[in-house]
């Protein structure tokens, strides 16, 4: 199951803080790619999970626990090429 997370970080994090959050995400085995963004979201994270239970655990117990993370918006891929 492929999913994308749009992540908001705590107010006041500058570039180095965003890089630190991204590096922490990159240490999680299910995370395939991390991008720092412009606009209202700070990071885009691509993950791969076995099923919904695995995805839920990944979001609640790993991604949201990274210091500096404020919100995680999860989107599931319905199709890709």
C-alpha positions in Angstrom: 0.0 0.0 0.0 1.5 3.3 -1.1 0.7 6.5 0.9 1.7 10.1 0.9 1.8 12.3 4.0 1.7 16.1 3.9 3.3 17.1 7.1 3.1 20.4 9.0 5.8 21.1 11.5 5.7 23.3 14.6 5.7 27.0 14.0 9.2 28.6 13.9 11.1 25.7 12.5 13.6 27.0 10.0 15.4 25.1 7.2 17.7 23.2 9.6 14.7 22.1 11.7 12.9 20.9 8.6 16.0 19.0 7.5 16.2 17.4 11.0 12.6 16.3 10.8 13.2 14.9 7.3 16.3 13.0 8.4 14.4 11.4 11.3 11.6 10.3 8.9 14.3 8.9 6.6 15.4 6.6 9.4 12.0 4.9 9.4 12.2 1.7 7.2 8.8 2.2 5.6 9.7 5.7 4.4 10.7 5.7 0.7 11.1 9.5 0.0 11.0 12.8 1.9 10.8 16.2 0.3 10.8 19.7 1.9 8.1 21.8 0.3 7.0 25.4 -0.2 3.5 26.4 0.6 1.3 25.5 3.5 2.8 22.1 4.1 6.4 21.6 5.1 7.2 18.1 4.0 5.9 15.4 1.6 6.6 11.9 2.8 6.1 8.8 0.7 5.7 5.5 2.6 4.9 1.9 1.8 2.8 -0.2 4.3 1.6 -3.8 4.2 -2.0 -2.9 5.1 -4.2 -0.3 6.9 -3.2 -1.6 10.3 0.5 -1.2 9.5 -0.1 2.3 8.0 -2.0 3.3 11.1 0.8 2.1 13.4 3.3 3.9 11.2 1.5 7.2 11.3 0.5 7.1 15.0 3.6 5.5 16.6 6.4 6.6 14.3 5.8 9.7 12.1 3.7 11.7 14.6 6.2 11.0 17.3 9.1 12.8 15.5 10.0 15.9 17.4 8.8 19.0 15.5 5.8 17.4 13.8 2.5 19.2 14.3 0.1 17.5 11.8 0.2 14.6 9.4 -2.3 14.5 6.5 -2.4 11.0 5.0 -3.4 10.3 1.4 -3.6 6.8 -0.1 -2.6 6.1 -3.7 -5.5 4.5 -5.7 -3.4 4.0 -8.9 0.1 4.7 -10.1 2.3 4.1 -13.1 
